[in-house]
Amino acid sequence: TGIGVGVNSLLSKSLGEGNQERANRAAGNGIILTLILVVGFMLFGAFGTESYYSVFGANDRTTQYGISYTSICSLFTLGIFVEVLGERLLQATGRTVYSMIGQTAGAVTNIVMDPVFIFGVPALGIPAMGIAGAAIATVVGQWVGAVIVWFFNFKKNPDVHLGLKYLKLRKEVVGPILTVGIPSIVMNSIGSFMNFSMNQILQGFQETATGVFGIYFKLQSFFFMPLFGLNNATISVIAFNYGARKPERIVKT
């Protein structure tokens, strides 16, 4: 998300300046930065999940389920990373409807596939996989969303030209992306850290308490969704007009 915000900002600003070359490089460098992060999370999925849950201090069953779910999601995390970056490219050029379609398709796929993989369909030769099945359904949904989002980027987003020559990392492109992206990463991390800390406190009572907090945390996200929508739209519009040197439109936005 942090890299996506940085790419969104630089790409919109570059388009506002009429600098198509830098806009393309913002997208290309964003892809490489994303792939670097993907490798890190895949390594975590392969080697770090058991250590993470030992620190978490959950009971044996929770630890077993957690390792199974987290390792699968982390090992196949490419889907969600690529999907989020693709959505940001569409948002940066004002094509948020396509972003919405991809995200919705991924979510619906996840919902439909959950019972299939969790409980199994013997007639189709699909065994019941429990919590691992839930992780597989999540990953499949993410990859479906990613494919759709990037289809729209290639077919419906003429403001971004993707090519191999734009993938080479350049300091003058990576710098602005990280300047905007790192604070966003920190802000998102604070929420995760708060969630982790609360779970640590609530486990002193009983695991039901952590379950209730998890339900509340999901409910809370619904209240923030309108703000996230406004935020995403505002970043693109302000960055574009900043690049186009139109301060009156920045103030109006």
Contacts in CASP RR format, 6 or more apart in sequence:
PFRMAT RR
TARGET T0000
AUTHOR 0000-0000-0000
METHOD contacts of the structure
MODEL  1
TGIGVGVNSLLSKSLGEGNQERANRAAGNGIILTLILVVGFMLFGAFGTE
SYYSVFGANDRTTQYGISYTSICSLFTLGIFVEVLGERLLQATGRTVYSM
IGQTAGAVTNIVMDPVFIFGVPALGIPAMGIAGAAIATVVGQWVGAVIVW
FFNFKKNPDVHLGLKYLKLRKEVVGPILTVGIPSIVMNSIGSFMNFSMNQ
ILQGFQETATGVFGIYFKLQSFFFMPLFGLNNATISVIAFNYGARKPERI
VKT
1 84 0 8 1.000
1 184 0 8 1.000
1 185 0 8 1.000
1 188 0 8 1.000
2 181 0 8 1.000
2 182 0 8 1.000
2 184 0 8 1.000
2 185 0 8 1.000
2 188 0 8 1.000
3 30 0 8 1.000
3 33 0 8 1.000
3 34 0 8 1.000
3 37 0 8 1.000
3 85 0 8 1.000
3 177 0 8 1.000
3 181 0 8 1.000
3 185 0 8 1.000
4 30 0 8 1.000
4 34 0 8 1.000
4 84 0 8 1.000
4 85 0 8 1.000
4 88 0 8 1.000
4 181 0 8 1.000
5 88 0 8 1.000
5 180 0 8 1.000
5 181 0 8 1.000
5 184 0 8 1.000
5 235 0 8 1.000
6 176 0 8 1.000
6 177 0 8 1.000
6 178 0 8 1.000
6 179 0 8 1.000
6 180 0 8 1.000
6 181 0 8 1.000
6 184 0 8 1.000
7 26 0 8 1.000
7 27 0 8 1.000
7 29 0 8 1.000
7 30 0 8 1.000
7 85 0 8 1.000
7 88 0 8 1.000
7 89 0 8 1.000
7 92 0 8 1.000
7 177 0 8 1.000
8 88 0 8 1.000
8 89 0 8 1.000
8 91 0 8 1.000
8 92 0 8 1.000
8 232 0 8 1.000
8 235 0 8 1.000
8 236 0 8 1.000
8 239 0 8 1.000
9 176 0 8 1.000
9 177 0 8 1.000
9 180 0 8 1.000
9 181 0 8 1.000
9 235 0 8 1.000
9 239 0 8 1.000
10 22 0 8 1.000
10 23 0 8 1.000
10 26 0 8 1.000
10 173 0 8 1.000
10 176 0 8 1.000
10 177 0 8 1.000
10 180 0 8 1.000
10 239 0 8 1.000
11 23 0 8 1.000
11 26 0 8 1.000
11 27 0 8 1.000
11 89 0 8 1.000
11 92 0 8 1.000
11 93 0 8 1.000
11 160 0 8 1.000
11 239 0 8 1.000
12 92 0 8 1.000
12 93 0 8 1.000
12 235 0 8 1.000
12 236 0 8 1.000
12 237 0 8 1.000
12 239 0 8 1.000
12 240 0 8 1.000
13 239 0 8 1.000
13 240 0 8 1.000
13 242 0 8 1.000
13 243 0 8 1.000
14 20 0 8 1.000
14 22 0 8 1.000
14 23 0 8 1.000
14 26 0 8 1.000
14 243 0 8 1.000
15 23 0 8 1.000
15 92 0 8 1.000
15 93 0 8 1.000
15 159 0 8 1.000
15 240 0 8 1.000
16 239 0 8 1.000
16 240 0 8 1.000
16 241 0 8 1.000
16 242 0 8 1.000
16 243 0 8 1.000
16 244 0 8 1.000
17 243 0 8 1.000
17 244 0 8 1.000
18 244 0 8 1.000
20 161 0 8 1.000
22 173 0 8 1.000
23 159 0 8 1.000
23 160 0 8 1.000
24 160 0 8 1.000
24 161 0 8 1.000
24 162 0 8 1.000
24 163 0 8 1.000
24 166 0 8 1.000
25 166 0 8 1.000
25 170 0 8 1.000
25 173 0 8 1.000
26 173 0 8 1.000
26 177 0 8 1.000
27 89 0 8 1.000
27 160 0 8 1.000
27 162 0 8 1.000
27 166 0 8 1.000
28 162 0 8 1.000
28 163 0 8 1.000
28 166 0 8 1.000
28 167 0 8 1.000
29 166 0 8 1.000
29 167 0 8 1.000
29 168 0 8 1.000
29 169 0 8 1.000
29 170 0 8 1.000
29 173 0 8 1.000
29 174 0 8 1.000
29 177 0 8 1.000
30 85 0 8 1.000
30 177 0 8 1.000
31 85 0 8 1.000
31 167 0 8 1.000
32 167 0 8 1.000
32 168 0 8 1.000
32 169 0 8 1.000
33 169 0 8 1.000
33 174 0 8 1.000
33 177 0 8 1.000
34 81 0 8 1.000
34 82 0 8 1.000
34 85 0 8 1.000
35 81 0 8 1.000
37 81 0 8 1.000
38 77 0 8 1.000
38 78 0 8 1.000
38 81 0 8 1.000
41 74 0 8 1.000
41 77 0 8 1.000
41 81 0 8 1.000
42 74 0 8 1.000
42 75 0 8 1.000
42 77 0 8 1.000
42 78 0 8 1.000
44 52 0 8 1.000
44 74 0 8 1.000
45 70 0 8 1.000
45 71 0 8 1.000
45 74 0 8 1.000
45 75 0 8 1.000
46 71 0 8 1.000
46 74 0 8 1.000
46 75 0 8 1.000
49 66 0 8 1.000
49 67 0 8 1.000
49 70 0 8 1.000
49 71 0 8 1.000
49 74 0 8 1.000
50 67 0 8 1.000
52 70 0 8 1.000
53 62 0 8 1.000
53 63 0 8 1.000
53 66 0 8 1.000
53 67 0 8 1.000
53 70 0 8 1.000
54 63 0 8 1.000
56 63 0 8 1.000
56 199 0 8 1.000
56 200 0 8 1.000
57 63 0 8 1.000
57 203 0 8 1.000
58 66 0 8 1.000
58 203 0 8 1.000
58 207 0 8 1.000
59 207 0 8 1.000
62 207 0 8 1.000
65 131 0 8 1.000
66 131 0 8 1.000
68 131 0 8 1.000
68 132 0 8 1.000
68 135 0 8 1.000
69 131 0 8 1.000
69 132 0 8 1.000
69 134 0 8 1.000
69 135 0 8 1.000
70 135 0 8 1.000
72 132 0 8 1.000
72 135 0 8 1.000
72 136 0 8 1.000
72 139 0 8 1.000
73 135 0 8 1.000
73 138 0 8 1.000
73 139 0 8 1.000
76 139 0 8 1.000
76 142 0 8 1.000
76 143 0 8 1.000
78 143 0 8 1.000
78 146 0 8 1.000
79 139 0 8 1.000
79 142 0 8 1.000
79 143 0 8 1.000
79 145 0 8 1.000
79 146 0 8 1.000
80 142 0 8 1.000
80 146 0 8 1.000
82 146 0 8 1.000
82 149 0 8 1.000
82 150 0 8 1.000
83 102 0 8 1.000
83 103 0 8 1.000
83 142 0 8 1.000
83 145 0 8 1.000
83 146 0 8 1.000
83 149 0 8 1.000
86 99 0 8 1.000
86 146 0 8 1.000
86 149 0 8 1.000
86 150 0 8 1.000
86 153 0 8 1.000
87 99 0 8 1.000
87 102 0 8 1.000
87 103 0 8 1.000
87 149 0 8 1.000
89 153 0 8 1.000
89 157 0 8 1.000
89 160 0 8 1.000
90 96 0 8 1.000
90 98 0 8 1.000
90 99 0 8 1.000
90 149 0 8 1.000
90 152 0 8 1.000
90 153 0 8 1.000
90 157 0 8 1.000
91 99 0 8 1.000
91 232 0 8 1.000
91 233 0 8 1.000
91 235 0 8 1.000
91 236 0 8 1.000
92 160 0 8 1.000
92 236 0 8 1.000
92 239 0 8 1.000
93 157 0 8 1.000
93 159 0 8 1.000
93 160 0 8 1.000
93 236 0 8 1.000
94 236 0 8 1.000
95 152 0 8 1.000
95 156 0 8 1.000
95 157 0 8 1.000
96 232 0 8 1.000
96 233 0 8 1.000
98 149 0 8 1.000
98 152 0 8 1.000
98 156 0 8 1.000
98 157 0 8 1.000
99 149 0 8 1.000
99 152 0 8 1.000
101 148 0 8 1.000
101 152 0 8 1.000
102 144 0 8 1.000
102 145 0 8 1.000
102 148 0 8 1.000
102 149 0 8 1.000
102 152 0 8 1.000
103 145 0 8 1.000
103 149 0 8 1.000
105 144 0 8 1.000
105 145 0 8 1.000
105 148 0 8 1.000
106 141 0 8 1.000
106 142 0 8 1.000
106 144 0 8 1.000
106 145 0 8 1.000
106 148 0 8 1.000
107 141 0 8 1.000
109 137 0 8 1.000
109 140 0 8 1.000
109 141 0 8 1.000
109 144 0 8 1.000
109 145 0 8 1.000
110 137 0 8 1.000
110 138 0 8 1.000
110 140 0 8 1.000
110 141 0 8 1.000
110 142 0 8 1.000
113 136 0 8 1.000
113 137 0 8 1.000
113 140 0 8 1.000
113 141 0 8 1.000
114 133 0 8 1.000
114 134 0 8 1.000
114 137 0 8 1.000
116 126 0 8 1.000
116 137 0 8 1.000
117 126 0 8 1.000
117 129 0 8 1.000
117 130 0 8 1.000
117 132 0 8 1.000
117 133 0 8 1.000
117 134 0 8 1.000
117 136 0 8 1.000
117 137 0 8 1.000
118 128 0 8 1.000
118 129 0 8 1.000
118 130 0 8 1.000
118 131 0 8 1.000
118 133 0 8 1.000
118 134 0 8 1.000
118 137 0 8 1.000
119 128 0 8 1.000
119 130 0 8 1.000
120 126 0 8 1.000
120 127 0 8 1.000
120 128 0 8 1.000
120 129 0 8 1.000
129 136 0 8 1.000
153 160 0 8 1.000
153 162 0 8 1.000
154 162 0 8 1.000
195 217 0 8 1.000
198 213 0 8 1.000
199 210 0 8 1.000
199 213 0 8 1.000
202 209 0 8 1.000
202 210 0 8 1.000
202 213 0 8 1.000
203 209 0 8 1.000
203 210 0 8 1.000
234 253 0 8 1.000
237 249 0 8 1.000
237 253 0 8 1.000
238 250 0 8 1.000
238 253 0 8 1.000
241 247 0 8 1.000
241 249 0 8 1.000
241 250 0 8 1.000
241 253 0 8 1.000
242 250 0 8 1.000
END
